Amino acid sequence: MVLGNFEEEVPTAAQLEAAVDAMAMIAARHGVPPERIAGHKDHSGQTVCPGRNLARFLENGWFRARVEARAGPLTSRHKPP
């Protein structure tokens, strides 16, 4: 989805949109509600991934809102087959 050192680099608009597209597809297919989207550092104290310049889009709700807009409300109700 995205590649770079986001402790130092700022993700491009194209990288952000690609990440949203991938997350929306996965969320819709597997019924993952957007509020469950998190970064690696949210589950491990041993990493700063995705880096402060990308993490801010998770922390401020931008990713979740964009994913929900793309995937639709079915993500929280969908049950995979």
C-alpha atoms as one frame of an Amber mdcrd trajectory, in Angstrom:
protein
   0.000   0.000   0.000   2.569   2.569   1.064   6.333   2.459   1.227   8.592
   4.923   2.970   9.983   6.134   6.261   6.999   8.075   7.534   8.876   9.214
  10.592  10.755  11.457   8.149   8.715  11.537   4.932   5.172  12.765   4.390
   2.916  10.397   2.421   1.774  11.678  -0.950  -1.887  12.120  -1.806  -1.588
   9.136  -4.169  -0.190   6.946  -1.365  -2.984   7.972   0.989  -5.675   7.276
  -1.596  -4.130   3.892  -2.463  -4.133   2.955   1.228  -7.772   4.011   1.550
  -8.728   1.990  -1.554  -7.017  -1.134  -0.199  -8.477  -0.728   3.290 -11.979
  -0.113   1.925 -11.807  -3.222  -0.250 -10.622  -5.374   2.658 -13.136  -3.853
   5.087 -16.058  -4.425   2.711 -15.004  -7.953   1.782 -14.417  -9.121   5.355
 -16.940  -7.018   7.244 -14.359  -5.044   9.197 -15.865  -1.867  10.637 -13.738
   1.239  10.032 -13.344   1.880  13.772 -11.228  -1.298  13.950  -8.590   0.125
  11.583  -5.358   0.725  13.501  -1.623   0.986  12.980   1.044  -1.511  13.973
   2.156   0.669  16.886  -1.354   0.364  18.345  -0.655  -3.336  18.909   3.058
  -3.340  19.727   5.294  -1.169  21.848   8.273  -2.204  19.731   7.568  -0.155
  16.605   6.730   3.363  15.535   5.102   2.027  12.361   3.410   3.572  10.453
   5.451   6.627  11.473   4.216   9.939  12.828   3.520  11.470   9.404   1.195
   8.618   8.419  -0.145   7.818  11.904  -1.733  11.247  12.173  -4.227  10.219
   9.470  -5.282   7.292  11.661  -5.285   9.305  14.867  -7.429  12.158  13.551
 -10.007   9.787  11.993  -9.234  10.696   8.376  -8.560   7.084   7.261 -11.620
   5.683   8.991 -13.910   8.331   7.499 -12.519   7.823   3.979 -12.737   4.026
   4.262 -16.337   4.198   5.459 -17.223   6.570   2.611 -15.717   4.164   0.051
 -16.749   0.838   1.581 -20.190   1.978   2.690 -22.176   1.183   5.807 -22.245
  -2.535   5.045 -18.765  -2.948   6.514 -20.133  -3.059  10.036 -22.989  -5.448
   9.162 -21.418  -7.674   6.506 -20.697 -11.257   7.467 -18.249 -13.068   5.197
 -19.509 -16.328   3.653
